[in-house]
Amino acid sequence: MVAPIRLVLVEDNHVFREALELLLSLREDVEVIASVGDGAAAAGVVAALQPDVVLMDYRLPGLNGAEATREIRRASPGVSVVCLTASVSSREVEELYEAGARACLTKDEDLDRIIAAIHDAAAREVVE
């Protein structure tokens, strides 16, 4: 069996973060190894834990998602970032990709699409 994708979740909405952690914990192919509620804490947690993927909100206290992505990619270049946000402008999407994000999805996406993006970011195929 292939080891699960190690994921750090960065989301300031506590209820959404817990719900997403619960949904992801039901899967054998993804392991949430940490979750944080602000962008400033994200880079340090990622540097310490070296996950495969970071699932990042855009609107965060401290650093926004693009700023946090830039810090993560600078400190841990092997880590992939997928943005998952409620709403984002085209300029903000461009900023995320320039910072090194691999994908940008909205929170109303189907869970299968979010999982596929996590797998794509980790360069793995989705396990059914």
Rosetta constraint file for C-alpha pairs under 8 A:
AtomPair CA 2 CA 29 HARMONIC 7.94 0.50
AtomPair CA 3 CA 29 HARMONIC 7.20 0.50
AtomPair CA 4 CA 28 HARMONIC 6.46 0.50
AtomPair CA 4 CA 29 HARMONIC 4.31 0.50
AtomPair CA 4 CA 30 HARMONIC 4.81 0.50
AtomPair CA 4 CA 31 HARMONIC 5.86 0.50
AtomPair CA 5 CA 29 HARMONIC 6.02 0.50
AtomPair CA 5 CA 30 HARMONIC 4.65 0.50
AtomPair CA 5 CA 31 HARMONIC 5.92 0.50
AtomPair CA 5 CA 51 HARMONIC 7.81 0.50
AtomPair CA 5 CA 52 HARMONIC 6.05 0.50
AtomPair CA 5 CA 53 HARMONIC 7.29 0.50
AtomPair CA 5 CA 119 HARMONIC 7.69 0.50
AtomPair CA 5 CA 122 HARMONIC 7.09 0.50
AtomPair CA 6 CA 30 HARMONIC 6.20 0.50
AtomPair CA 6 CA 31 HARMONIC 5.03 0.50
AtomPair CA 6 CA 32 HARMONIC 6.11 0.50
AtomPair CA 6 CA 33 HARMONIC 6.22 0.50
AtomPair CA 6 CA 51 HARMONIC 4.92 0.50
AtomPair CA 6 CA 52 HARMONIC 5.17 0.50
AtomPair CA 6 CA 53 HARMONIC 6.51 0.50
AtomPair CA 7 CA 30 HARMONIC 6.91 0.50
AtomPair CA 7 CA 31 HARMONIC 5.92 0.50
AtomPair CA 7 CA 32 HARMONIC 4.76 0.50
AtomPair CA 7 CA 33 HARMONIC 5.81 0.50
AtomPair CA 7 CA 34 HARMONIC 7.19 0.50
AtomPair CA 7 CA 51 HARMONIC 5.41 0.50
AtomPair CA 7 CA 52 HARMONIC 6.04 0.50
AtomPair CA 7 CA 53 HARMONIC 4.95 0.50
AtomPair CA 7 CA 54 HARMONIC 5.56 0.50
AtomPair CA 7 CA 55 HARMONIC 7.08 0.50
AtomPair CA 8 CA 32 HARMONIC 5.83 0.50
AtomPair CA 8 CA 33 HARMONIC 5.82 0.50
AtomPair CA 8 CA 34 HARMONIC 4.93 0.50
AtomPair CA 8 CA 35 HARMONIC 5.54 0.50
AtomPair CA 8 CA 36 HARMONIC 7.89 0.50
AtomPair CA 8 CA 46 HARMONIC 7.14 0.50
AtomPair CA 8 CA 51 HARMONIC 6.41 0.50
AtomPair CA 8 CA 53 HARMONIC 6.56 0.50
AtomPair CA 8 CA 54 HARMONIC 4.78 0.50
AtomPair CA 8 CA 55 HARMONIC 6.28 0.50
AtomPair CA 9 CA 17 HARMONIC 7.49 0.50
AtomPair CA 9 CA 21 HARMONIC 7.94 0.50
AtomPair CA 9 CA 32 HARMONIC 7.03 0.50
AtomPair CA 9 CA 34 HARMONIC 6.37 0.50
AtomPair CA 9 CA 35 HARMONIC 4.48 0.50
AtomPair CA 9 CA 36 HARMONIC 6.40 0.50
AtomPair CA 9 CA 54 HARMONIC 5.88 0.50
AtomPair CA 9 CA 55 HARMONIC 4.90 0.50
AtomPair CA 9 CA 56 HARMONIC 6.27 0.50
AtomPair CA 10 CA 17 HARMONIC 7.93 0.50
AtomPair CA 10 CA 35 HARMONIC 5.71 0.50
AtomPair CA 10 CA 36 HARMONIC 5.00 0.50
AtomPair CA 10 CA 37 HARMONIC 5.78 0.50
AtomPair CA 10 CA 38 HARMONIC 6.61 0.50
AtomPair CA 10 CA 39 HARMONIC 7.02 0.50
AtomPair CA 10 CA 42 HARMONIC 6.67 0.50
AtomPair CA 10 CA 54 HARMONIC 7.21 0.50
AtomPair CA 10 CA 55 HARMONIC 6.06 0.50
AtomPair CA 10 CA 56 HARMONIC 4.79 0.50
AtomPair CA 10 CA 57 HARMONIC 6.03 0.50
AtomPair CA 11 CA 16 HARMONIC 7.69 0.50
AtomPair CA 11 CA 17 HARMONIC 5.74 0.50
AtomPair CA 11 CA 35 HARMONIC 7.46 0.50
AtomPair CA 11 CA 36 HARMONIC 6.39 0.50
AtomPair CA 11 CA 37 HARMONIC 4.98 0.50
AtomPair CA 11 CA 38 HARMONIC 6.70 0.50
AtomPair CA 11 CA 56 HARMONIC 6.45 0.50
AtomPair CA 11 CA 57 HARMONIC 5.28 0.50
AtomPair CA 11 CA 60 HARMONIC 7.14 0.50
AtomPair CA 12 CA 17 HARMONIC 7.29 0.50
AtomPair CA 12 CA 36 HARMONIC 7.35 0.50
AtomPair CA 12 CA 37 HARMONIC 4.06 0.50
AtomPair CA 12 CA 38 HARMONIC 5.78 0.50
AtomPair CA 12 CA 57 HARMONIC 7.63 0.50
AtomPair CA 12 CA 60 HARMONIC 5.95 0.50
AtomPair CA 12 CA 61 HARMONIC 7.35 0.50
AtomPair CA 13 CA 17 HARMONIC 5.99 0.50
AtomPair CA 13 CA 37 HARMONIC 7.22 0.50
AtomPair CA 14 CA 18 HARMONIC 6.13 0.50
AtomPair CA 14 CA 37 HARMONIC 7.38 0.50
AtomPair CA 15 CA 19 HARMONIC 6.16 0.50
AtomPair CA 16 CA 20 HARMONIC 6.04 0.50
AtomPair CA 17 CA 21 HARMONIC 6.07 0.50
AtomPair CA 17 CA 35 HARMONIC 7.73 0.50
AtomPair CA 18 CA 22 HARMONIC 6.13 0.50
AtomPair CA 19 CA 23 HARMONIC 6.25 0.50
AtomPair CA 20 CA 24 HARMONIC 6.05 0.50
AtomPair CA 21 CA 25 HARMONIC 5.94 0.50
AtomPair CA 21 CA 32 HARMONIC 6.71 0.50
AtomPair CA 22 CA 26 HARMONIC 6.62 0.50
AtomPair CA 23 CA 27 HARMONIC 7.40 0.50
AtomPair CA 24 CA 30 HARMONIC 6.35 0.50
AtomPair CA 24 CA 31 HARMONIC 7.17 0.50
AtomPair CA 24 CA 32 HARMONIC 7.18 0.50
AtomPair CA 25 CA 30 HARMONIC 7.06 0.50
AtomPair CA 25 CA 31 HARMONIC 6.42 0.50
AtomPair CA 25 CA 32 HARMONIC 6.94 0.50
AtomPair CA 27 CA 31 HARMONIC 7.89 0.50
AtomPair CA 29 CA 126 HARMONIC 7.97 0.50
AtomPair CA 29 CA 127 HARMONIC 6.69 0.50
AtomPair CA 33 CA 49 HARMONIC 7.98 0.50
AtomPair CA 33 CA 51 HARMONIC 7.65 0.50
AtomPair CA 34 CA 45 HARMONIC 7.77 0.50
AtomPair CA 36 CA 41 HARMONIC 6.79 0.50
AtomPair CA 36 CA 42 HARMONIC 6.54 0.50
AtomPair CA 37 CA 41 HARMONIC 7.76 0.50
AtomPair CA 37 CA 60 HARMONIC 7.55 0.50
AtomPair CA 37 CA 61 HARMONIC 7.95 0.50
AtomPair CA 38 CA 42 HARMONIC 6.72 0.50
AtomPair CA 38 CA 60 HARMONIC 5.47 0.50
AtomPair CA 38 CA 61 HARMONIC 5.30 0.50
AtomPair CA 38 CA 62 HARMONIC 6.20 0.50
AtomPair CA 38 CA 63 HARMONIC 7.19 0.50
AtomPair CA 39 CA 43 HARMONIC 7.55 0.50
AtomPair CA 39 CA 60 HARMONIC 5.86 0.50
AtomPair CA 39 CA 61 HARMONIC 6.44 0.50
AtomPair CA 39 CA 62 HARMONIC 5.69 0.50
AtomPair CA 39 CA 63 HARMONIC 4.61 0.50
AtomPair CA 39 CA 64 HARMONIC 5.97 0.50
AtomPair CA 39 CA 65 HARMONIC 6.47 0.50
AtomPair CA 39 CA 67 HARMONIC 7.71 0.50
AtomPair CA 39 CA 68 HARMONIC 5.17 0.50
AtomPair CA 40 CA 61 HARMONIC 7.82 0.50
AtomPair CA 40 CA 62 HARMONIC 5.41 0.50
AtomPair CA 40 CA 63 HARMONIC 5.35 0.50
AtomPair CA 40 CA 68 HARMONIC 6.62 0.50
AtomPair CA 41 CA 45 HARMONIC 6.41 0.50
AtomPair CA 42 CA 46 HARMONIC 6.07 0.50
AtomPair CA 42 CA 68 HARMONIC 6.69 0.50
AtomPair CA 42 CA 72 HARMONIC 7.26 0.50
AtomPair CA 43 CA 47 HARMONIC 6.00 0.50
AtomPair CA 43 CA 68 HARMONIC 6.64 0.50
AtomPair CA 43 CA 69 HARMONIC 7.98 0.50
AtomPair CA 43 CA 71 HARMONIC 5.88 0.50
AtomPair CA 43 CA 72 HARMONIC 4.69 0.50
AtomPair CA 43 CA 75 HARMONIC 7.05 0.50
AtomPair CA 44 CA 48 HARMONIC 6.16 0.50
AtomPair CA 45 CA 49 HARMONIC 6.09 0.50
AtomPair CA 46 CA 50 HARMONIC 5.28 0.50
AtomPair CA 46 CA 51 HARMONIC 6.42 0.50
AtomPair CA 46 CA 54 HARMONIC 7.93 0.50
AtomPair CA 46 CA 72 HARMONIC 6.82 0.50
AtomPair CA 46 CA 76 HARMONIC 7.27 0.50
AtomPair CA 47 CA 72 HARMONIC 7.44 0.50
AtomPair CA 47 CA 75 HARMONIC 6.32 0.50
AtomPair CA 47 CA 76 HARMONIC 5.92 0.50
AtomPair CA 50 CA 76 HARMONIC 7.23 0.50
AtomPair CA 50 CA 79 HARMONIC 6.98 0.50
AtomPair CA 51 CA 79 HARMONIC 6.47 0.50
AtomPair CA 52 CA 78 HARMONIC 7.71 0.50
AtomPair CA 52 CA 79 HARMONIC 5.39 0.50
AtomPair CA 52 CA 80 HARMONIC 6.39 0.50
AtomPair CA 52 CA 122 HARMONIC 5.97 0.50
AtomPair CA 53 CA 79 HARMONIC 5.71 0.50
AtomPair CA 53 CA 80 HARMONIC 4.76 0.50
AtomPair CA 53 CA 81 HARMONIC 5.63 0.50
AtomPair CA 53 CA 82 HARMONIC 7.21 0.50
AtomPair CA 53 CA 118 HARMONIC 6.78 0.50
AtomPair CA 53 CA 121 HARMONIC 6.67 0.50
AtomPair CA 53 CA 122 HARMONIC 6.27 0.50
AtomPair CA 54 CA 79 HARMONIC 7.24 0.50
AtomPair CA 54 CA 80 HARMONIC 6.23 0.50
AtomPair CA 54 CA 81 HARMONIC 4.71 0.50
AtomPair CA 54 CA 82 HARMONIC 6.14 0.50
AtomPair CA 55 CA 81 HARMONIC 6.06 0.50
AtomPair CA 55 CA 82 HARMONIC 4.96 0.50
AtomPair CA 55 CA 83 HARMONIC 5.79 0.50
AtomPair CA 55 CA 84 HARMONIC 6.48 0.50
AtomPair CA 55 CA 118 HARMONIC 7.79 0.50
AtomPair CA 56 CA 65 HARMONIC 6.25 0.50
AtomPair CA 56 CA 69 HARMONIC 7.91 0.50
AtomPair CA 56 CA 81 HARMONIC 6.79 0.50
AtomPair CA 56 CA 82 HARMONIC 6.00 0.50
AtomPair CA 56 CA 83 HARMONIC 4.58 0.50
AtomPair CA 56 CA 84 HARMONIC 5.69 0.50
AtomPair CA 56 CA 85 HARMONIC 7.63 0.50
AtomPair CA 57 CA 65 HARMONIC 5.76 0.50
AtomPair CA 57 CA 83 HARMONIC 5.66 0.50
AtomPair CA 57 CA 84 HARMONIC 5.06 0.50
AtomPair CA 57 CA 85 HARMONIC 4.89 0.50
AtomPair CA 58 CA 64 HARMONIC 5.59 0.50
AtomPair CA 58 CA 65 HARMONIC 3.90 0.50
AtomPair CA 58 CA 66 HARMONIC 6.76 0.50
AtomPair CA 58 CA 83 HARMONIC 6.69 0.50
AtomPair CA 58 CA 84 HARMONIC 7.11 0.50
AtomPair CA 58 CA 85 HARMONIC 5.59 0.50
AtomPair CA 58 CA 88 HARMONIC 7.51 0.50
AtomPair CA 59 CA 64 HARMONIC 5.48 0.50
AtomPair CA 59 CA 65 HARMONIC 6.28 0.50
AtomPair CA 59 CA 85 HARMONIC 7.33 0.50
AtomPair CA 60 CA 64 HARMONIC 5.02 0.50
AtomPair CA 60 CA 65 HARMONIC 6.58 0.50
AtomPair CA 63 CA 67 HARMONIC 5.52 0.50
AtomPair CA 63 CA 68 HARMONIC 5.62 0.50
AtomPair CA 64 CA 68 HARMONIC 6.06 0.50
AtomPair CA 65 CA 69 HARMONIC 5.90 0.50
AtomPair CA 65 CA 83 HARMONIC 7.42 0.50
AtomPair CA 65 CA 96 HARMONIC 7.20 0.50
AtomPair CA 66 CA 70 HARMONIC 6.15 0.50
AtomPair CA 66 CA 92 HARMONIC 7.78 0.50
AtomPair CA 66 CA 95 HARMONIC 6.15 0.50
AtomPair CA 66 CA 96 HARMONIC 4.72 0.50
AtomPair CA 66 CA 99 HARMONIC 5.84 0.50
AtomPair CA 66 CA 101 HARMONIC 7.99 0.50
AtomPair CA 67 CA 71 HARMONIC 6.35 0.50
AtomPair CA 67 CA 99 HARMONIC 7.28 0.50
AtomPair CA 68 CA 72 HARMONIC 6.08 0.50
AtomPair CA 69 CA 73 HARMONIC 6.02 0.50
AtomPair CA 69 CA 81 HARMONIC 6.77 0.50
AtomPair CA 69 CA 96 HARMONIC 7.33 0.50
AtomPair CA 69 CA 99 HARMONIC 5.92 0.50
AtomPair CA 69 CA 100 HARMONIC 6.62 0.50
AtomPair CA 69 CA 101 HARMONIC 6.71 0.50
AtomPair CA 70 CA 74 HARMONIC 6.10 0.50
AtomPair CA 70 CA 99 HARMONIC 4.76 0.50
AtomPair CA 70 CA 100 HARMONIC 6.60 0.50
AtomPair CA 71 CA 75 HARMONIC 6.17 0.50
AtomPair CA 72 CA 76 HARMONIC 5.60 0.50
AtomPair CA 72 CA 77 HARMONIC 7.29 0.50
AtomPair CA 72 CA 79 HARMONIC 7.62 0.50
AtomPair CA 73 CA 77 HARMONIC 4.53 0.50
AtomPair CA 73 CA 78 HARMONIC 7.43 0.50
AtomPair CA 73 CA 79 HARMONIC 6.74 0.50
AtomPair CA 73 CA 80 HARMONIC 7.82 0.50
AtomPair CA 73 CA 99 HARMONIC 7.74 0.50
AtomPair CA 73 CA 100 HARMONIC 6.72 0.50
AtomPair CA 80 CA 100 HARMONIC 7.96 0.50
AtomPair CA 80 CA 101 HARMONIC 6.88 0.50
AtomPair CA 80 CA 102 HARMONIC 6.52 0.50
AtomPair CA 80 CA 121 HARMONIC 5.67 0.50
AtomPair CA 80 CA 122 HARMONIC 6.74 0.50
AtomPair CA 81 CA 100 HARMONIC 7.22 0.50
AtomPair CA 81 CA 101 HARMONIC 4.83 0.50
AtomPair CA 81 CA 102 HARMONIC 5.76 0.50
AtomPair CA 81 CA 103 HARMONIC 7.34 0.50
AtomPair CA 81 CA 121 HARMONIC 7.10 0.50
AtomPair CA 82 CA 101 HARMONIC 5.71 0.50
AtomPair CA 82 CA 102 HARMONIC 5.59 0.50
AtomPair CA 82 CA 103 HARMONIC 4.94 0.50
AtomPair CA 82 CA 104 HARMONIC 5.95 0.50
AtomPair CA 82 CA 105 HARMONIC 7.71 0.50
AtomPair CA 82 CA 117 HARMONIC 7.15 0.50
AtomPair CA 82 CA 118 HARMONIC 6.83 0.50
AtomPair CA 82 CA 121 HARMONIC 7.06 0.50
AtomPair CA 83 CA 96 HARMONIC 7.79 0.50
AtomPair CA 83 CA 101 HARMONIC 6.80 0.50
AtomPair CA 83 CA 102 HARMONIC 7.95 0.50
AtomPair CA 83 CA 103 HARMONIC 6.08 0.50
AtomPair CA 83 CA 104 HARMONIC 4.51 0.50
AtomPair CA 83 CA 105 HARMONIC 6.02 0.50
AtomPair CA 84 CA 104 HARMONIC 6.01 0.50
AtomPair CA 84 CA 105 HARMONIC 4.88 0.50
AtomPair CA 84 CA 106 HARMONIC 5.34 0.50
AtomPair CA 84 CA 107 HARMONIC 5.77 0.50
AtomPair CA 85 CA 104 HARMONIC 7.76 0.50
AtomPair CA 85 CA 105 HARMONIC 6.49 0.50
AtomPair CA 85 CA 106 HARMONIC 4.87 0.50
AtomPair CA 85 CA 107 HARMONIC 5.34 0.50
AtomPair CA 86 CA 106 HARMONIC 5.32 0.50
AtomPair CA 86 CA 107 HARMONIC 5.10 0.50
AtomPair CA 86 CA 108 HARMONIC 7.34 0.50
AtomPair CA 87 CA 106 HARMONIC 6.42 0.50
AtomPair CA 88 CA 92 HARMONIC 5.92 0.50
AtomPair CA 88 CA 93 HARMONIC 6.48 0.50
AtomPair CA 89 CA 93 HARMONIC 6.25 0.50
AtomPair CA 90 CA 94 HARMONIC 6.18 0.50
AtomPair CA 91 CA 95 HARMONIC 6.19 0.50
AtomPair CA 92 CA 96 HARMONIC 6.19 0.50
AtomPair CA 93 CA 97 HARMONIC 6.35 0.50
AtomPair CA 93 CA 104 HARMONIC 6.90 0.50
AtomPair CA 94 CA 98 HARMONIC 6.12 0.50
AtomPair CA 95 CA 99 HARMONIC 6.13 0.50
AtomPair CA 96 CA 100 HARMONIC 6.47 0.50
AtomPair CA 96 CA 101 HARMONIC 5.51 0.50
AtomPair CA 96 CA 104 HARMONIC 7.76 0.50
AtomPair CA 97 CA 101 HARMONIC 4.81 0.50
AtomPair CA 97 CA 102 HARMONIC 6.75 0.50
AtomPair CA 97 CA 103 HARMONIC 7.52 0.50
AtomPair CA 102 CA 121 HARMONIC 6.16 0.50
AtomPair CA 103 CA 117 HARMONIC 6.84 0.50
AtomPair CA 103 CA 121 HARMONIC 7.73 0.50
AtomPair CA 105 CA 109 HARMONIC 6.83 0.50
AtomPair CA 105 CA 114 HARMONIC 7.38 0.50
AtomPair CA 109 CA 113 HARMONIC 6.45 0.50
AtomPair CA 109 CA 114 HARMONIC 6.76 0.50
AtomPair CA 110 CA 114 HARMONIC 6.60 0.50
AtomPair CA 111 CA 115 HARMONIC 6.13 0.50
AtomPair CA 112 CA 116 HARMONIC 6.07 0.50
AtomPair CA 113 CA 117 HARMONIC 6.21 0.50
AtomPair CA 114 CA 118 HARMONIC 6.30 0.50
AtomPair CA 115 CA 119 HARMONIC 6.20 0.50
AtomPair CA 115 CA 126 HARMONIC 7.41 0.50
AtomPair CA 116 CA 120 HARMONIC 6.02 0.50
AtomPair CA 116 CA 125 HARMONIC 7.83 0.50
AtomPair CA 116 CA 126 HARMONIC 6.08 0.50
AtomPair CA 117 CA 121 HARMONIC 6.04 0.50
AtomPair CA 118 CA 122 HARMONIC 6.22 0.50
AtomPair CA 119 CA 123 HARMONIC 5.87 0.50
AtomPair CA 119 CA 124 HARMONIC 4.92 0.50
AtomPair CA 119 CA 125 HARMONIC 5.91 0.50
AtomPair CA 119 CA 126 HARMONIC 5.92 0.50
AtomPair CA 120 CA 124 HARMONIC 5.87 0.50
AtomPair CA 120 CA 125 HARMONIC 7.01 0.50
